[in-house]
Amino acid sequence: MEQSLTAQSDTGHPSQVGQRLSRLAPALLTLASVAGWVAVELGHLDFFSFEDDEGTFLLTARAVYDGHALYREVWFNYLSGLMNLLVLVFRVGGVSLTGPRALMVVLTAITMLLASRIARRAFGRWAGALTALLLVLVPAVSSMGRSVMAEIPATVCGALAILAL
């Protein structure tokens, strides 16, 4: 009886709480970094894009959304996955620029989390957290991670394939 009371009183001991926090710290840093990046990027979707692909992708998706058959009436030199995603976004939220860009932000965040998981698996907990933090801080990720381009969903698929190994 005395042992069980001692064990119960030790579960909230400050050193055990500290150990739990130190184990959770890399995951919390990862989630906070990526969540912060998403919050900032979702607030900045109304920019002028110098990427010519974004306009082509959006206009092609608009034509397909309007009922034109992809590959028969609308020329597109990619597989149909990106068009299907963009048309789905148009159906859910209406035709806009911010909907597809918000999708790209979400897909980029998923890529960051997958990259963090891959690094964690290969090199340890802190490597995963530092990978996420590094990706959040890279300017190219912020500028390209919210533009509508085929590379973003392709990168998610590639990261999933690597994680599955």
Phi and psi restraints in degrees (value plus and minus 20) as a CYANA .aco file:
   2 GLU   PHI     -85.0   -45.0
   2 GLU   PSI     -57.1   -17.1
   3 GLN   PHI     -83.0   -43.0
   3 GLN   PSI     -62.8   -22.8
   4 SER   PHI     -85.8   -45.8
   4 SER   PSI     -56.3   -16.3
   5 LEU   PHI     -86.6   -46.6
   5 LEU   PSI     -58.7   -18.7
   6 THR   PHI     -86.1   -46.1
   6 THR   PSI     -63.6   -23.6
   7 ALA   PHI     -83.4   -43.4
   7 ALA   PSI     -59.0   -19.0
   8 GLN   PHI     -88.7   -48.7
   8 GLN   PSI     -57.8   -17.8
   9 SER   PHI     -93.4   -53.4
   9 SER   PSI     -42.1    -2.1
  10 ASP   PHI    -102.0   -62.0
  10 ASP   PSI     -35.0     5.0
  11 THR   PHI     -84.0   -44.0
  11 THR   PSI     -47.6    -7.6
  12 GLY   PHI    -123.3   -83.3
  12 GLY   PSI      -3.7    36.3
  13 HIS   PHI     -80.2   -40.2
  13 HIS   PSI     119.0   159.0
  14 PRO   PHI     -74.6   -34.6
  14 PRO   PSI     -56.1   -16.1
  15 SER   PHI     -88.1   -48.1
  15 SER   PSI     -54.3   -14.3
  16 GLN   PHI     -90.9   -50.9
  16 GLN   PSI     -57.7   -17.7
  17 VAL   PHI     -83.6   -43.6
  17 VAL   PSI     -62.1   -22.1
  18 GLY   PHI     -82.7   -42.7
  18 GLY   PSI     -59.7   -19.7
  19 GLN   PHI     -84.5   -44.5
  19 GLN   PSI     -62.3   -22.3
  20 ARG   PHI     -82.6   -42.6
  20 ARG   PSI     -63.7   -23.7
  21 LEU   PHI     -84.2   -44.2
  21 LEU   PSI     -58.6   -18.6
  22 SER   PHI     -88.6   -48.6
  22 SER   PSI     -51.0   -11.0
  23 ARG   PHI     -92.4   -52.4
  23 ARG   PSI     -54.4   -14.4
  24 LEU   PHI    -105.3   -65.3
  24 LEU   PSI     -36.7     3.3
  25 ALA   PHI     -73.1   -33.1
  25 ALA   PSI     -66.4   -26.4
  26 PRO   PHI     -82.0   -42.0
  26 PRO   PSI     -61.9   -21.9
  27 ALA   PHI     -86.1   -46.1
  27 ALA   PSI     -61.0   -21.0
  28 LEU   PHI     -85.0   -45.0
  28 LEU   PSI     -59.8   -19.8
  29 LEU   PHI     -83.8   -43.8
  29 LEU   PSI     -62.1   -22.1
  30 THR   PHI     -80.7   -40.7
  30 THR   PSI     -72.8   -32.8
  31 LEU   PHI     -83.9   -43.9
  31 LEU   PSI     -61.1   -21.1
  32 ALA   PHI     -85.8   -45.8
  32 ALA   PSI     -60.6   -20.6
  33 SER   PHI     -82.7   -42.7
  33 SER   PSI     -70.1   -30.1
  34 VAL   PHI     -89.0   -49.0
  34 VAL   PSI     -61.5   -21.5
  35 ALA   PHI     -83.0   -43.0
  35 ALA   PSI     -60.9   -20.9
  36 GLY   PHI     -83.3   -43.3
  36 GLY   PSI     -61.9   -21.9
  37 TRP   PHI     -81.6   -41.6
  37 TRP   PSI     -65.5   -25.5
  38 VAL   PHI     -80.4   -40.4
  38 VAL   PSI     -65.2   -25.2
  39 ALA   PHI     -80.5   -40.5
  39 ALA   PSI     -62.8   -22.8
  40 VAL   PHI     -86.7   -46.7
  40 VAL   PSI     -67.3   -27.3
  41 GLU   PHI     -86.4   -46.4
  41 GLU   PSI     -58.0   -18.0
  42 LEU   PHI     -85.5   -45.5
  42 LEU   PSI     -42.0    -2.0
  43 GLY   PHI    -104.8   -64.8
  43 GLY   PSI     -23.4    16.6
  44 HIS   PHI    -152.8  -112.8
  44 HIS   PSI      37.5    77.5
  45 LEU   PHI    -118.9   -78.9
  45 LEU   PSI     -24.1    15.9
  46 ASP   PHI    -122.2   -82.2
  46 ASP   PSI      43.4    83.4
  47 PHE   PHI    -136.9   -96.9
  47 PHE   PSI     140.8   180.8
  48 PHE   PHI    -105.9   -65.9
  48 PHE   PSI     107.4   147.4
  49 SER   PHI    -116.6   -76.6
  49 SER   PSI     110.9   150.9
  50 PHE   PHI    -107.8   -67.8
  50 PHE   PSI     -19.9    20.1
  51 GLU   PHI    -104.2   -64.2
  51 GLU   PSI     102.3   142.3
  52 ASP   PHI     -92.9   -52.9
  52 ASP   PSI     -45.2    -5.2
  53 ASP   PHI     -84.6   -44.6
  53 ASP   PSI     -55.8   -15.8
  54 GLU   PHI     -79.2   -39.2
  54 GLU   PSI     -67.5   -27.5
  55 GLY   PHI     -82.9   -42.9
  55 GLY   PSI     -62.0   -22.0
  56 THR   PHI     -82.3   -42.3
  56 THR   PSI     -65.5   -25.5
  57 PHE   PHI     -82.7   -42.7
  57 PHE   PSI     -63.3   -23.3
  58 LEU   PHI     -88.8   -48.8
  58 LEU   PSI     -60.2   -20.2
  59 LEU   PHI     -89.6   -49.6
  59 LEU   PSI     -56.0   -16.0
  60 THR   PHI     -85.1   -45.1
  60 THR   PSI     -64.5   -24.5
  61 ALA   PHI     -82.4   -42.4
  61 ALA   PSI     -57.9   -17.9
  62 ARG   PHI     -84.1   -44.1
  62 ARG   PSI     -61.8   -21.8
  63 ALA   PHI     -83.2   -43.2
  63 ALA   PSI     -62.2   -22.2
  64 VAL   PHI     -86.9   -46.9
  64 VAL   PSI     -61.6   -21.6
  65 TYR   PHI     -79.1   -39.1
  65 TYR   PSI     -57.9   -17.9
  66 ASP   PHI     -96.0   -56.0
  66 ASP   PSI     -22.5    17.5
  67 GLY   PHI      90.3   130.3
  67 GLY   PSI     -19.0    21.0
  68 HIS   PHI     -99.9   -59.9
  68 HIS   PSI     117.5   157.5
  69 ALA   PHI     -96.2   -56.2
  69 ALA   PSI     105.8   145.8
  70 LEU   PHI     -85.8   -45.8
  70 LEU   PSI     115.5   155.5
  71 TYR   PHI      57.7    97.7
  71 TYR   PSI     -41.1    -1.1
  72 ARG   PHI    -119.7   -79.7
  72 ARG   PSI     -68.1   -28.1
  73 GLU   PHI    -126.0   -86.0
  73 GLU   PSI     -41.5    -1.5
  74 VAL   PHI    -142.9  -102.9
  74 VAL   PSI     100.6   140.6
  75 TRP   PHI     -97.8   -57.8
  75 TRP   PSI     115.7   155.7
  76 PHE   PHI    -175.3  -135.3
  76 PHE   PSI     103.6   143.6
  77 ASN   PHI    -117.6   -77.6
  77 ASN   PSI       9.5    49.5
  78 TYR   PHI    -148.0  -108.0
  78 TYR   PSI     148.1   188.1
  79 LEU   PHI     -87.5   -47.5
  79 LEU   PSI     144.7   184.7
  80 SER   PHI    -101.6   -61.6
  80 SER   PSI     -24.3    15.7
  81 GLY   PHI     -77.4   -37.4
  81 GLY   PSI     -66.9   -26.9
  82 LEU   PHI     -82.8   -42.8
  82 LEU   PSI     -62.9   -22.9
  83 MET   PHI     -82.2   -42.2
  83 MET   PSI     -61.5   -21.5
  84 ASN   PHI     -81.6   -41.6
  84 ASN   PSI     -60.8   -20.8
  85 LEU   PHI     -83.5   -43.5
  85 LEU   PSI     -65.7   -25.7
  86 LEU   PHI     -86.9   -46.9
  86 LEU   PSI     -61.0   -21.0
  87 VAL   PHI     -83.8   -43.8
  87 VAL   PSI     -59.1   -19.1
  88 LEU   PHI     -81.7   -41.7
  88 LEU   PSI     -62.8   -22.8
  89 VAL   PHI     -82.3   -42.3
  89 VAL   PSI     -62.1   -22.1
  90 PHE   PHI     -82.1   -42.1
  90 PHE   PSI     -60.1   -20.1
  91 ARG   PHI     -87.4   -47.4
  91 ARG   PSI     -56.7   -16.7
  92 VAL   PHI     -97.1   -57.1
  92 VAL   PSI     -66.7   -26.7
  93 GLY   PHI    -135.1   -95.1
  93 GLY   PSI     -15.1    24.9
  94 GLY   PHI      66.3   106.3
  94 GLY   PSI     142.7   182.7
  95 VAL   PHI     -94.8   -54.8
  95 VAL   PSI      97.6   137.6
  96 SER   PHI    -177.1  -137.1
  96 SER   PSI     151.6   191.6
  97 LEU   PHI    -107.3   -67.3
  97 LEU   PSI     -53.3   -13.3
  98 THR   PHI     -93.3   -53.3
  98 THR   PSI     -52.8   -12.8
  99 GLY   PHI     -79.6   -39.6
  99 GLY   PSI     -75.5   -35.5
 100 PRO   PHI     -82.3   -42.3
 100 PRO   PSI     -55.8   -15.8
 101 ARG   PHI     -87.4   -47.4
 101 ARG   PSI     -58.4   -18.4
 102 ALA   PHI     -82.9   -42.9
 102 ALA   PSI     -58.9   -18.9
 103 LEU   PHI     -80.0   -40.0
 103 LEU   PSI     -62.6   -22.6
 104 MET   PHI     -84.1   -44.1
 104 MET   PSI     -56.7   -16.7
 105 VAL   PHI     -83.1   -43.1
 105 VAL   PSI     -65.3   -25.3
 106 VAL   PHI     -82.9   -42.9
 106 VAL   PSI     -64.1   -24.1
 107 LEU   PHI     -85.8   -45.8
 107 LEU   PSI     -57.1   -17.1
 108 THR   PHI     -85.8   -45.8
 108 THR   PSI     -60.1   -20.1
 109 ALA   PHI     -83.5   -43.5
 109 ALA   PSI     -60.1   -20.1
 110 ILE   PHI     -82.0   -42.0
 110 ILE   PSI     -61.2   -21.2
 111 THR   PHI     -81.4   -41.4
 111 THR   PSI     -62.0   -22.0
 112 MET   PHI     -80.2   -40.2
 112 MET   PSI     -65.3   -25.3
 113 LEU   PHI     -85.2   -45.2
 113 LEU   PSI     -59.0   -19.0
 114 LEU   PHI     -86.4   -46.4
 114 LEU   PSI     -62.5   -22.5
 115 ALA   PHI     -82.3   -42.3
 115 ALA   PSI     -59.6   -19.6
 116 SER   PHI     -82.3   -42.3
 116 SER   PSI     -63.0   -23.0
 117 ARG   PHI     -84.7   -44.7
 117 ARG   PSI     -60.6   -20.6
 118 ILE   PHI     -83.2   -43.2
 118 ILE   PSI     -65.9   -25.9
 119 ALA   PHI     -84.5   -44.5
 119 ALA   PSI     -59.6   -19.6
 120 ARG   PHI     -81.9   -41.9
 120 ARG   PSI     -64.8   -24.8
 121 ARG   PHI     -83.0   -43.0
 121 ARG   PSI     -59.7   -19.7
 122 ALA   PHI    -101.3   -61.3
 122 ALA   PSI     -57.2   -17.2
 123 PHE   PHI    -149.4  -109.4
 123 PHE   PSI     -22.1    17.9
 124 GLY   PHI      94.4   134.4
 124 GLY   PSI     150.1   190.1
 125 ARG   PHI     -77.9   -37.9
 125 ARG   PSI     -65.5   -25.5
 126 TRP   PHI     -91.2   -51.2
 126 TRP   PSI     -48.5    -8.5
 127 ALA   PHI     -84.2   -44.2
 127 ALA   PSI     -58.2   -18.2
 128 GLY   PHI     -84.0   -44.0
 128 GLY   PSI     -65.1   -25.1
 129 ALA   PHI     -84.3   -44.3
 129 ALA   PSI     -63.1   -23.1
 130 LEU   PHI     -87.8   -47.8
 130 LEU   PSI     -52.5   -12.5
 131 THR   PHI     -82.9   -42.9
 131 THR   PSI     -66.8   -26.8
 132 ALA   PHI     -82.1   -42.1
 132 ALA   PSI     -64.6   -24.6
 133 LEU   PHI     -82.1   -42.1
 133 LEU   PSI     -62.8   -22.8
 134 LEU   PHI     -82.8   -42.8
 134 LEU   PSI     -64.9   -24.9
 135 LEU   PHI     -83.0   -43.0
 135 LEU   PSI     -58.1   -18.1
 136 VAL   PHI     -83.0   -43.0
 136 VAL   PSI     -55.3   -15.3
 137 LEU   PHI    -107.4   -67.4
 137 LEU   PSI     -32.2     7.8
 138 VAL   PHI     -94.0   -54.0
 138 VAL   PSI     100.7   140.7
 139 PRO   PHI     -78.5   -38.5
 139 PRO   PSI     -56.4   -16.4
 140 ALA   PHI     -83.6   -43.6
 140 ALA   PSI     -52.5   -12.5
 141 VAL   PHI     -86.4   -46.4
 141 VAL   PSI     -61.3   -21.3
 142 SER   PHI     -87.8   -47.8
 142 SER   PSI     -61.6   -21.6
 143 SER   PHI     -94.9   -54.9
 143 SER   PSI     -57.6   -17.6
 144 MET   PHI    -114.2   -74.2
 144 MET   PSI     -42.6    -2.6
 145 GLY   PHI     -91.4   -51.4
 145 GLY   PSI     -25.0    15.0
 146 ARG   PHI    -142.2  -102.2
 146 ARG   PSI     -15.3    24.7
 147 SER   PHI    -110.0   -70.0
 147 SER   PSI     125.1   165.1
 148 VAL   PHI     -97.4   -57.4
 148 VAL   PSI      89.5   129.5
 149 MET   PHI    -171.9  -131.9
 149 MET   PSI     133.1   173.1
 150 ALA   PHI     -87.4   -47.4
 150 ALA   PSI     -45.1    -5.1
 151 GLU   PHI     -85.7   -45.7
 151 GLU   PSI     -47.6    -7.6
 152 ILE   PHI     -89.2   -49.2
 152 ILE   PSI     -73.7   -33.7
 153 PRO   PHI     -85.3   -45.3
 153 PRO   PSI     -50.6   -10.6
 154 ALA   PHI     -85.0   -45.0
 154 ALA   PSI     -56.6   -16.6
 155 THR   PHI     -88.0   -48.0
 155 THR   PSI     -57.6   -17.6
 156 VAL   PHI     -79.5   -39.5
 156 VAL   PSI     -66.7   -26.7
 157 CYS   PHI     -82.9   -42.9
 157 CYS   PSI     -61.4   -21.4
 158 GLY   PHI     -84.3   -44.3
 158 GLY   PSI     -61.7   -21.7
 159 ALA   PHI     -85.7   -45.7
 159 ALA   PSI     -58.6   -18.6
 160 LEU   PHI     -82.6   -42.6
 160 LEU   PSI     -60.3   -20.3
 161 ALA   PHI     -84.3   -44.3
 161 ALA   PSI     -63.2   -23.2
 162 ILE   PHI     -84.4   -44.4
 162 ILE   PSI     -61.3   -21.3
 163 LEU   PHI     -84.5   -44.5
 163 LEU   PSI     -51.5   -11.5
 164 ALA   PHI     -93.4   -53.4
 164 ALA   PSI     -36.0     4.0
